[in-house]
Amino acid sequence: MRFALEDQIAAQPDMVANALTADPPRLDGGRPIIFTGIGTSLHAARIAAAWAWHVSGGRSRAVAVDAHDLALRFPITAEDQVVVISHRGYKRYPRAVLGKARAAGATTIAVVGTDAPDQQADVVARTCPDETAGTFTVSYLSSLAVLGGMVAGLEGPYRERFAAALRTVPQALKATLAEPAPVRAAEGCAAGEPLLLVGFDLDAITAAEAALKIKEGARLWAEAMSTEFSLHGTPAAFRAGMNVISITPGTDDQGRTNTLRALLAELGATVWTSGEDDEELRFAPVDPLMRPFTSIVPLQRLTAELARLRGTDPDTLHGGVEPWLSAMTGLEL
């Protein structure tokens, strides 16, 4: 059985290439930048904030804030630039953030899908059509492409490197999709719960996005954390038989990934590796700042393989199964 999710995953190189051709909104590196969203959109916001920090050489200390928290708790000022990411553009708290930012006199930018309703923002950047699968993939990478274009406009010592690396992404995505599907890893992880995903730097955000996809699409409880966090206290819960997906870092982490893997092996856990070399879940080599585009793809494909093995439906999340159908249909987002 082939899922719509898999067609969406396969469509990502072209969708990203299309998003990269658009003229992105401009950001002012001399003013505060707040990226915000919920769920997958928050993961994109976290990537964009990290990019802004790197590209500007630390001159722009952009932040990423959960839209629920930003709407209800954190102040917004007229100096702020507020970038709200929301794939379908109708969720309560992203829209509330736009209203709060407008009332404060802040500059507002909405990053939404092409099918999303009109947004009450100063500038609206469109990403891609609505997904055909409930487990979103294309929206995430298309949002990253738009956000990457915005960040590439910031002044800083790494601007040219970042812009050049961004142009390599569509081909790197095609090369990543040409890798074999992660069937063996799926067979090893399908019956075990929970599943831990770990990564360093931007890969930690990829791990968080992958954990969400696996929960949505395969109904397998997955948790994500940074490599270093997983070495502090968490080993008390490591045990024989558990499965861990560890993303090989693209930059120097002072050996902490290897330390974690050795510890897990000592405690009897099974470690599945993901990276640019001879790992089970392999992705194409790219500039380390571009890894969020490629490192997520084998984990998206893992979600589809897990769904097949576990008999779940990643296209409709619960596929009409009660009580989730009623509970989730009645949930106001």
Secondary structure, 3 states (H helix, E strand, C coil): CCCHHHHHHHCHHHHHHHHHHCCCCCCCCCCCEEEEECCHHHHHHHHHHHHHHHHCCCCCCCEEEEHHHHHHCCCCCCCCEEEEEECCCCCHHHHHHHHHHHHHCCEEEEEECCCCCCCCCCEEEECCCCCCCCCCCHHHHHHHHHHHHHHCCCCCCCHHHHHHHHHCHHHHHHHHHCCCCCHHHHHHHCCCCCEEEEECCHHHHHHHHHHHHHHHHHCCCEEEEECCHHHCCHHHHCCCCCEEEEECCCCCCCCHHHHHHHHHHHCCCEEEEEECCCCCEECCCCCHHHHHHHHCHHHHHHHHHHHHHHCCCCCCCCCCCCCHHHHHHCCCC
